[in-house]
Structure formats: structure tokens, C-alpha cells
């Protein structure tokens, strides 16, 4: 069985995916917040 060495795995793809997820989440929350504010101001 191969020995595991901490820190030897290439995680660039995982990092890009995580960064994309965080960016998407933040933009979605901003959009949802804007919609809620618009609905509160103009009533629906």
C-alpha cells in the first residue's frame, strides 16, 4: 500500500471550484437581497 504524504495532492481544481461556488453564492445573495428590498419599497 502506498504511503500518504500530507500536502502532496494537487488541489488547484478544487480551489477554483470552491472560489467559483463562493462567488456564485455571494452574487446570488446580493441579487436576492436587492429583490427583497425592491418588493418592500414598491409593495407586491
PLY file of the C-alpha trace (Angstrom):
ply
format ascii 1.0
element vertex 44
property float x
property float y
property float z
element edge 43
property int vertex1
property int vertex2
end_header
0.00 0.00 0.00
1.30 3.47 -0.88
2.28 5.90 1.82
0.23 9.09 2.07
2.22 12.31 2.17
0.43 15.37 3.56
0.29 18.26 1.10
1.35 16.28 -1.95
-2.01 16.35 -3.76
-2.63 18.98 -6.44
-5.75 20.89 -5.32
-5.84 23.69 -7.91
-9.10 22.43 -9.47
-10.77 22.07 -6.08
-9.65 25.58 -5.15
-11.05 27.02 -8.41
-14.34 25.20 -7.87
-14.63 26.44 -4.28
-13.81 30.02 -5.30
-16.45 29.83 -8.04
-19.01 28.49 -5.58
-18.32 31.28 -3.09
-18.54 33.93 -5.83
-21.83 32.47 -7.09
-23.25 32.35 -3.56
-22.32 35.94 -2.77
-23.76 37.25 -6.06
-26.95 35.24 -5.53
-27.39 36.62 -2.01
-26.90 40.17 -3.26
-29.50 39.62 -6.01
-31.99 38.09 -3.56
-31.45 40.94 -1.10
-32.00 43.50 -3.89
-35.24 41.79 -4.92
-36.48 41.75 -1.32
-35.68 45.46 -0.91
-37.45 46.33 -4.19
-40.51 44.34 -3.13
-40.51 46.03 0.27
-40.28 49.50 -1.25
-42.80 49.12 -4.06
-45.09 46.53 -2.46
-46.24 43.43 -4.17
0 1
1 2
2 3
3 4
4 5
5 6
6 7
7 8
8 9
9 10
10 11
11 12
12 13
13 14
14 15
15 16
16 17
17 18
18 19
19 20
20 21
21 22
22 23
23 24
24 25
25 26
26 27
27 28
28 29
29 30
30 31
31 32
32 33
33 34
34 35
35 36
36 37
37 38
38 39
39 40
40 41
41 42
42 43
